[in-house]
Amino acid sequence: MLLSSSCSGGQFPRVSPLGTRPKRSTRVVPLPVVTRATAGGVRNNLEVGGNAGTLQGMDIDELRVIVRKQLQGVELSPSSYDTAWVAMVPVQGSPQSPCFPQCVEWILQNQQEDGSWGHSAGPSGEVNKDILLSTLACVLALNTWNVGQDHIRRGLSFIGKNFSVAIDGQCVAPVGFNITFFGMLRLAIGMGLKFPVMETDIDSIFRLREVEFERDAGGTASARKAFMAYVSEGLGREQDWDSVMAYQRKNGSLFNSPSTTAASAIHSCNDRALDYLVSLTSKLGGPVPAIYPDKVYSQLCMVDTLEKMGISSDFACDIRDILDMTYSCWMQDEEEIMLDMATCAKAFRLLRMHGYDVSSEGMARFAERSSFDDSIHAYLNDTKPLLELYKSSQVHFLEEDLILENIGSWSAKLLKQQLSSNKISKSLMPEVEYALKYPFYATVEVLEHKGNIERFNVNGFQRLKSGYCGSGADKEILALAVNKFHYAQSVYQQELRYLESWVAEFGLDELKFARVIPLQSLLSAVVPLFPCELSDARIAWSQNAILTAVVDDLFDGGGSMEEMLNLVALFDKWDDHGEIGFCSSNVEIMFNAVYNTTKRIGAKAALVQKRCVMHHIAEQSWTGGCGSEKWAAGKLIPATMEEYMSVAEPSFALGPIVPVSAYLLGEELPEEAVRSPEYGRLLRLASAVGRLLNDVMTYEKEMGTGKLNSVVLLQALAAGAARGGGGGGGAPAPAPASVEAARAEVRRAIQTSWRDLHGLVFGSGGSSSIIPRPCREVFWHTGKVANVFYQEGDGYARKAMRSMANAVILDPLHLHE
């Protein structure tokens, strides 16, 4: 097909979102009010509901400042429990003096009015086991140095009044509570402290400790040994401290836990443990956190959260700095990353997905299931590190990456076992189920964002030996995410109205044989192009998606042979189409829609690229989809899969959709880039994924109509080989076994294409690519569109597809209260 290279053809119509995009609304769902400064200086209300909390008097920029500050230097929450244990460490050679008096002072200054220390894990301020544990530790610390007698009295009174919480099996408990609480209780009684509780209550704590010792926990004997070392402070003199020191890290700590390390300094007088505590307290002043160092993990968790909530683009520079630092740590094989299962897995996944060159060799220590079974995580049935490992196994570029394949295999099996045995917390269960059901190449980011926003818990705690807060900016993150999602929906809805007017303008709704579904077509554009600012690209994508579907339906039985030949001839003539004329009103409607819409899009792309690009758009042939129909009409079968794919890939009709939209991303896409072998390979791989996914799901229908696809081809080639013949002639009726074998082979080809596409888009070679990363990513997301549309047959006909489109474009958020 030869299309004119002329860049004339006008602009998008006046009803286009261009220039009429809704002002960035600051109104979200009702409840606490946040304001945003507008261009005119007037502060408009931003209302954020759900569990975002009260953020009155703050605008969007102020919220971003808070999140950015937390992201750049994640504020460590003080742990009263760990601070108390550090406070109990004496000066070496002078056991009557505290080595860290600043910690003792902090304890004296931070007792609550009710006599407790610590903070609640819930918004209502209820007493929990963490508060009891922290209060008992602080009482012990003060009594050790014979200071704060009134503080001690009030602390003992608080413990006595709430002792029932300690023996309540229904209350959520910090890790190892039954051991650490009993150990400190016994130590306090040995000091002569009196608790206003019944002796039977003390006995109950003792029985709970014995139950902990005897219970059949997860993992191996090594996992149990590691766990007992982690809670060593609760064992005191019963612990074999020499064996515990086998877990000491290069920084001198035990498990990066200040409390465990402090106990080792008390009982074993270990110099390296003391050096760790000195370094820790000198950096942080008075209180200490529940885990240190933890900066890398905390920052990576925030990066992951911002991506999950759909607002990472607001902090792109900060995220790049964090990942640069993480990459440096990775390359230096630093313990903070490499020894922690969750940190290592999360770092590997995020670095790879952002284009850093990290080898899977760094994950080799987790290649076997024993790495988990022998860990504290297994003893505690801790799902988060397991889930992180499974997610990290998904990002592999090589055809055979045994390390990642092994991790993916055993971690998936364990996650399924935990699901079936109800060992996963309710809050984490949806994420685990989703990860197992949908590989990362089958996810829809914008739909994930919505679900994550709706489930987001601003009061989330990570349970260690004491309560450990997550990000200190959770409310602000939720407020920003809600605002951005609502604004995005308002843009999508305006785009939908424009598409409906465009369909009516060209009379496409009069084509009774065709699938003209603006809502689902817009969804196909939102999946790869969800950022609000990409409205032009989404409009172009949606229009061409509708047009390619219409043309496909004409060739798929909706039109006569005369109409098909007429349309192909019109495409070939293009600007000179008047020499041919239209054989029917349907052909006239279709050609005019394709011709005029292409002219408009080409003119807009020329403005963005500052050069004429019609000559490249012209090469995206509208007649490319007819090759397979010619095979079907002639009852011929290509001799090889390669021959089939040479026509099948362009027949998937991404040419008029993806390359055209790529010109409207705002990135400079020079001639040498779109002519490069890399660009052609990106398009071929995305087309291969889509075509083969379609083939697997629709082969029965296409076989019945005589239309060729890869499943039918493979079983025909196999049958021909079995007879000793070639591939010519019609396909015999396939036996079920041969069909399943053919489908399995096609699925393997799909996986290979996915892997190659992933490596081309996200691999380390991207740094030297002449194709801008946003453009490369569009091809990756294009494959995801195909996966979404062809999960169950023809995507346009699925009720689930309309439901998904409604959820993304029309249905409001339902925030967790």
N, C-alpha and C positions, 0 to 999 in steps of 0.2 A: 504494500500500500504506500503510495506517495502522497503525503499531506503537504500542504503549502507551508513554507517556512515563515510566512508573513506573521508579524506580531500584532496585526490589527485585529479588531474584534471586540473592542470595548472592555469595560470593567464589569465586575459583578453588578447586578441590579441594585437599585437604591434600597431594596428591602434586605440586602445582605447584612449580616452582623457587622461587617466592616464599617466602622465609624458610628454604628448605632448600638454597639455592645453595651449592655447595662452597666451603669456606674458601679464600681466595686462596692456592693452593698455591705453594710456593716450590721445588718439585722440578721440574726440567726434565730434560734429558738428562745422562747421567753425564759425569764428568771434573772439571775444576777446580771447586772448591766456593765458592759465594757464600752468605752467610747473610742472612736478612731478619728484622728484629725483629717479633714478633707483638704482638697487643694485650696479651697477658699478660706481655710482657717477655722471653719465651724466644726465643732466636735459632734459627730453623730454617734448615736447609741449602737453599741454592739452587744447583743444580748446572748448570753451563753447559758444554756440550761444543763440539765442532767447533773452529774456529779463533778462538774468543773468548779463548783464552789463559788464564793463571792469574790468578784474581781472589779468592783465598782471603781470608777475614776481612772481606768487604765485604757489606753488606746492600743491599736495593733502594734505600733512600733515599740511601745513600752513592753508589751508581752514578748516581742522578739528579743529585746535587750535582755530580759530575764532568762529566757531559754538559752540565748547565746552565751551569757555569762556562766550558766551552769554547764553548758556543753564544753566550753573552753577550759574550765577548771572545775570539774565535778566536785561539788561540796560534799565532804564526807560527814555523814551523820554521826554525832558522838554516841558512843555506846557506854552507858553507865556501868554495865556489867564488866566490859573489858577494862574500862578506866579504873574500876575498883581493884581488879587483879593487878594491874600495873602499880597502883598505889601501894599494894601490899609488899612489893619487892623491897628488901632492906639494902642498905649500903653494905657492900662486901667488906667484912672485917668490923662492921659496926652495926650489929643486928637491931639496935634500939633506935635507929634513925631510918626514915624512909628515903629510898634512893630517888624517888620522884615526888617531892613535896607539892609540886604544882598540880599533880593529880589529886592529892588529898585535899588541897584547897578547892579544886573544882567541885569535888563531892560535897564539901561544906557549903558551897555557894549555890548548889543546884538541886536541893531537896524540894519536893513539891509541898504544897500546903497540907496535903493529907498525910505527909510523912513518907511518901514513896519517892523512888527514883525511876527513871526510864520514861517511856512514852507509850501511849495506847496505840494498838494496831487498828483501831476503828474510829470513826467520826464521833461516836457517842461518849468516848472517854472511859469505857468500861475497864475494869481491872482484868488483867490477863496474866498468864504465867510468866511472860517476859518481865513484867513489872515486879512481880514477886521475886524473881531471880535477881534482877538488878538491885532491888532494895536490900535483899539479904547480902549480896556481895558488898554493897556500899557500907552496910552496918558492920560487916566484918573488917573492912579496910579501916574505918574510923576506930573501931575497937582495938585493932592491931597496934595503933599508935596512941591509944588512950586520949583521943580528942573528940570533941563534938558529942558530949554525953547527952545533951538534949536531942540532938539529931538521932542518936542511937535509940533513945527511948521512944521517940515518935516513929522511927522505922520499925522497931519491934512491935509496937502497937498496931501499925498498919498490917504487918504480916499476920499477926494474930487474928485481926478482924476478917482477913480475906484468905485465911489458910485453906478454906474449903476449895478454893480455886485450884490450889496445888494438887489436890487429890481427885479433882474432877476429870475423869477420863474423856469427857466430851469436849473439853477446852483445847484449842490448838496450842501445842507446846513447842518451845524452841528445841533445836536439835540436842539430844542427850539430856533433856531436862531432869528426868528421873535419877540420873547419875549425878549431875552437877548440883542440883538443888539439895539432894540428900547429903552429898559430900560436904557442902558448905554448912548445912544444918548441923551435922555432926561436929564440924570444926567450931561452930558457934557455941554449941553446948559444952564442948571441951574448954572453951574460953570462959565459961561460967555465965553466959548470957541466958536470960530467962524469956521463954516465949509464952504468951498467954494462950496456950492451946492445950487440949487434952493429950495425955500420953498415947491414947489410941490413935490420934491423928499422926503423931510421930511414927508410930508403928506402921501406919498405912503408907507413909512415904517410903519406909524401909521395904515394905512388900513390893511397892512399885519398882524400886531399884532391883530387887531380885527378879522380878518379871522381865525387866530390861535385859538383865544378864542372861536369862534363860530363853528369851524369845527367839524364834526361828526367823531371823531377818534375812534380807536378800544377800546375794554375793557369796564369796568364799570365805575361808578362814582368814585369808589375807585382808579381805575387806573388813571383817570384824576387828582384826588387830589394828588396822588403820583408824577405824572409828574410835576404839578405846584410847588410842594415842591422842586423837583429836579432843577428847573430853577428859584429858588427864588431870586437869585441875580438880575434877570431881572425885578422883581416886586418891589423890594425895600420896601418902606413904605406901599405899597398897600398890602403886604403880611401879613397874620396872623402868626407871627413868633412863637407864642405859639403852634399853631397846627403843624407847621413845625417840631418843636423839638420832636414830636412823632416818627419821622423817625431817631432820633439820635441812633447811634450804641454804643456798649460798648467802642469802642476806641475813642469816642467823636465826630466822624465825622457824616456828613449827606451823606449817599449813598457812603461813601469812596471818596467823591468829594471835593478836596481842595477849589474850587471856591464857592460851596454852603456853605461849612463849614465856609469859610472866611466871607461870607456875613452874616451868622448867628452870627458870633463873632462881626461884626460891628453893627448889628441892635439889637441883643438881649443881647450882652455882656455875652454870655454863657461861663462859665469857662471851661467846659469840651471840648467845641469846640476849645477854645484857647489852651488848653493843647495838643489837637491833632495836631494843627498847629505848636506848639513849638517842639513837638516830630518829626514831619515831616521835618521841616527845619533844625533841628539839625542833622538829619541823612543824609540829601541830600545836605546840603550846600545852594547854591543860589537858583536855579530854583526848581520848584516842577512839578510833572507829572499831567496828567489829571485825574488819579485815583490812590489812595493809601490807604491801601496796595493792591498790585496786583501781588505779586510775585508768589503765588500759581497758579493763573489762567494763567499768562504769561508762566510759566514753563510748565504747563500741555498742553498749546497750542503748545509749541515748541515740546514737546514729541509727541503729536498727529501729528504734521506736519512731523516730522522725520519718524514716522511710515507710514504715508500716502505716503511719497516720497520714501520709501523703503531703507532708510539708517539708521534706528534706531540701527541696530546691531553694527554700528561703534561707538555708544555712550552708549553701554549697561550698563556700570558701572555708568555713570552719571545719566542715566534714573532710575536705581535702587535706587540711593541715593535720587532722587527727589520723587519717589513713596514712599520710606520709610518715608520721611518727610511728604508727603501728607497723608499717612496712620495715622501717629501720630496726625496730625491736625484733621483728620476725627474722630479718636477715642476720641479726646478731645472736639469734637463738636464745633470747632472754627468757629466764624462768617464768617471769610474770605472765607470759603468753604460753610458752611451750609446756609447762608442767600442769596447767589447769585445762581440763578437758573442754569446758564450755568456752573459755576465752580463746583457746587455740582454734576450735571449730568455727566460732563466730568470726574471728579475725581472718581465717582462711577464706570463708565464704564472702565476706564483705570486700576483702582485698581483690579476690578474683573477679567479682562482679563489677568492680570499679577499674579493672584493667591492669592491676599490678601483676608483675611476673612472680608468682609464688608457686613453688613446686609442691606437689602432693607428698613429697618425701617428708615434709614437715609434719604430716599427719600420720606417718608410719607407725608411731608408738601406739596409735589407736586402731591399727588395722585388724587386730584380733579382738574377739569378744572378751578375752581375759582382761584387757585393759579396763573394761568397765566392771566386770565381775569381781576384780580384786580391789576395787576402789570404794571409798566411803559412799559414793553415789549409789552403788549397788546395794550396800547395806541399808541405806535409807530409802531405797526405791525412788531415787531422785530422777524425775523424768526430763527436766530441762536440759542437762548436759547430753542426754541421749538424743533428744530432739535436735539439738544443735549439731551433733555429729551426723545425724541423718540428713539434715539440710545441707551440710557441707559436702556430703557425698554426691549431691546432685550436680555440682559445678565442675564437671570434668570435661576436658577437651579432647583427650586421646581416646582412640578406639579401644585400647586395652590399658586401663589404669587400675591395676589390681588392688592398689591401696584403697582407692575410693570405692571400687566395686565391693570389696570386702566390708568396708565400713557401712556402706549402704545396705548390704545384705543382712548383717547381724543386727544392726541398729533397728531396721524395719521390723525384723522378727521380734525383737524385744519389745518394741513399742506396741505391736499388735497383742503380744502377751499381756502387757500391762493394761491395755484397753479391755481385753476380755476378762481380766481378773479384777477390774474396777480399782486399780492401784493408782490411777491418775486423778489428780484433783479436778473438781468441776470447772475451775477457772481455766485450766490448761487443756482440758479435753477437746474443746472445739478446734484449737490450733493443731493438736496432734492428729485428729481425724482428718482435718483439711490437708495437712502435709502428706499424709499417707494416701489420700484419695487423689490429690492433684499434684503431679510433679511440677517443679517450678516453671517448666515451659508451658504448663497448661493453666496457669493462674491468670486472673484478670485483676490487675493492680487496683483499678478504681473501685471494683467491687470489694476487694480486700480492704481497701482504705475505709470504706463505709462500715464494714463489719467490725474492723478494729476500733473505729471511733465509737460505735454503739456499745462495744464490750469493754471499753477502756475503763480501768479502775484507778482513780487518782489516789486511792488509799492503799495501793499495793505494797506488800512487804515481801522481802526475801527472807526466809527463815534460816538463820544460822543458829549459833548457840544463844544469841540474843536477837531481838527483832532488828532487822536491817532495812532501812528505807531505800527505795529506788531513787529515781531522779527527784531532785528538789523542785522541779518545775513542771510537774505533771499536770496541774490545773491549767497552767499557761499553754502547755502543749495541746491539751484538749480544746481549749478556747480557740487557738489558732486553727486547729484541724477542722473544727465545726464551721468556723467562718469560711475557710477556704472551700470546703465541700459544698456549702450552701451557695457560694458564689459560682462555683463550677457548674452546679445544676442549673442555675439561672442562665448561664451562657449556653449550656446544652439545650435547654428548652427553647431559647430563642433560635438556635440553629435548627431545631426540629420544625419550628414554625416556618422558617425560611425554606427548608427543604419541601415542605408541604406546598408552599406557594410556587416553588419552582416546578414541582410535579404538575400542578394545575396549569402553569404557564405554557408548558409544552404538550399538555394533553396526555401525559404518560399514564394517567389514571384511566384513560379510555381503552388501554390495551388489555382486554379481558384475559388473554392467555398468559400475561406476564406477572411476575412477582414484583410489585412496586410497593415496597414496605419501608417508608422513610425511617421509622423508629428503629428497626433492626439494622438498617444500613448505617444509621448514625452510631449505633452501638459498635459496629465493626470499625468505625473510625475512632471512637472514644477509647477503645482498648489499646491501640498503639499510640494514640495522640491525645492522652487525657489532660495534659496541662492546659489551663484556661487560655493562655496566650496563643495556642495553636489553632484558633478558630478557622482561619483561612484554609489550613491544610485539612482540617476535619470536613469542612464543607466540600472541598474538591474530592476528597476520598469518598464521602457519602454519595455524591452525585455520580461519580464513576462506578461505584459499587452497584448503584441502582441500574445504571446504563448497561454494565456488563451482564447483570442478571437478566435484563430484558433481552439483550442479544442472545444470550445463552438459551433463554426460554423459546425464542423464535426458532433456533436451530435444534431445539430438543423436542420438537413436535408441535410448537405453537404456530408455525407458519408453513406455507407451501414451498415447494422447491423453487417456484418462480420468485417468491418473495425473498428467499435466502440468496438466490443468485443476484437479484436486483440490489439488495443491500450491500453485498460484497462489491459489486460494480460501482455503486455510489461511493463507498469508502475508497476504492482505488482512484476514482476521479477527483474526489474531495472538492476543491474549489471549482472544478469544472463539472460538478454533478448535474448542472442544468442541461448538459448535453444528453443525459440519459432519461431523467424524469423518474416518477414513482409509479410502481405498478399497483400500489394499494395505499389506502390511508394509513394503515399500520406502519408500513415502511416509511412513509413521509414523516409520521410522528417520530419514529425512532431516529431517523437520520438527522432531522432538524435538531432534536435534543442533543445528539452526540456532537454534531458539527458546531452548533452555537455555544454549547457549554464548553467544549474544548477550546474554542477561540477565546472565551472569557477567561478561562483558567490560564491559558498561555499568556494573555496580556498581563494578568496579575503576577504570574511567575516572573515575567520579564522585569517588572518593577522591582520585585524583591531581589532578583539576581543581577540587576543592572546590565542585563544583556538579553538578547533574544534567545529563547530556548525552544521555540516551536519546532526547530529542526530535530531536536531530540524527542520531543513529545510525538512528533510525526512517526518516529520509528517504532513507537509502541503500538503495534499493529492490531486494529480491531478485527482483522480477518484471521488472526493467529489461532483462534479457537475452532477453526473449521477443519483442521487436519484430521482429527480423530473421527469426525463425521464422514470424511471421505473414505477412511478405512472401513467404517461401518457400512457405508453405501456399497462399497466394492466387495464386501465380505472378505477382506484381506486381513492378514495378521502380520505385524512386523516380526522380523526374524529374531530380534533380541530386545531385551529391556532397554538397552541404550537407544535403539532406534525408536522405541515407543516413547521414551522420556524426551527425546529431541522435539517431539511434537506435543506431548502431553504437558510439559512444563509451561510453554507459552499458552496452551489451551486453558490453563487455570486463570488466565486473564489478569495477572497482577500488573502487567505492563501499563495499562491505562490508569492504574490506581496508585501504586506505590511510588514509582519514579516521579510522577507528576506532583504528588503531595510532598515529596521530599524537597522540591524546589521552593515550597512555601513554609519551611521550618524556620526561616530567618537566618539560616547558615549559608555562607557562600559555598556554592557547589560548582566548581569550575568545570570547564569542558573536559580537561584531562582526567578529572575524577570520574565523571559519568561514562567516559570511554575506557576506563581502566579495566583490566581483567578482574580485579577485586570486586568492582561494582557489578560486573556481569555475573560473577560467581554468587554474590549476595542475592541477586534476583533469582538466579537458578535454584539455589538452595531453598529459599523461601517458597518458590513455586513448587519445588519437589515435595516439600513438606505438605503443602496444601493439596496438591494433586493426589498424592498417595493416601492422605487421610480421607479424602473424598472417595477414592477408589475402594478403600477397605469398608467404608460404611454404606456405599451405594451399589456394590457390585451386583447384587441380586436384581435390582431394578434395571440396571444398565444391561445386564446379560439378557434380561427378558425382552429388551427393546433392540437388541443387536448392537448396542454401543460398546465399544471396546474399553476395557480398563486393565490395570496392571494385574489384578487378581485373576481375571479371566485369561489374560495373556499367559501368566506363569503356569496356570494349570493346563492351558492348551499346549504350551511349549513342552511341558513335562509329558503330556500324553503323546505328543508327536515324537519325542525322544524315545518313549517306551515302545512305540511302533517302529522305531528306526527311521522315521521320516523327519521332515523339516517342520517349519511353522506355518506353511501355507494352508489355505482352506478354512472352512468354518470351524468353530470351536465345538467339540463334543460336549454333551451334557456332563458336567463335572461330578465326580464322586465326592461325597462329603469329606473324606480324608484328604483328597487332593486339594479341595478348596481351602480347608483349614491349613494345610501346609503352605499353600500359596499366600494366604492371609498372613501367616506367621513370617514368611519371607519378606512380604511388603512392610510389615511392622518393623522388622530389623532394618530395612532400608530407610524407614522414617527415622528411627533412632540414630542411624549414621548421619543422616542429613541434619538432624537437630544438633548433634554433637559438632559437626563441621561448622554449622552456622554459629553456634555458640562460641566456638573458638575464634572464628573470624571477627565476630562483633566484640567480644570481651577479652580475647586473648592478648598476650603481651605484645603481639605484632601491631596492635592498634595504635601504639605510640608513634609508629612510623607511617601510618596510613594517610593517604591524601584525602580520604573520605572522612568528613567530620563525624565524631562519635554519635551525635544525635541522629544523623542520617543512617549510620550503620544500625543503630538500635531500632529504627523503624522496621528494618527487615526482620530483625529478631521478633519484634512484637507482631509482625504480619503473620509469622508462623503460629503465634499464639492465637491470633484471630481464627485461623483455620482450625486449630485444635478445639476452640470453643464452639465453632459452628458445626463441626462434624464429629462431635462426641457421639451423637446418635442420629445417624442418617443425615438428610439434607437439613442444614441448620435453619434455613429460612422457614421451614414448616414446623419447627419444634415449638411447642407451647413454652418449654423451659427457656427458649431464647427470648421470647417476648417478656417472660417474667424477669429475666436478667436485665433486659433493656429498661423495663419499668423501674427496677431497683436502682439502676445507675442514673437514669435520666429524669424520672418522674417522681418516684416515691420519696417522701421526706425521711430524714433521720429519725430513729427512735432511740433516744439516749437512755442509757442505764442511769436510774435514779439512785 
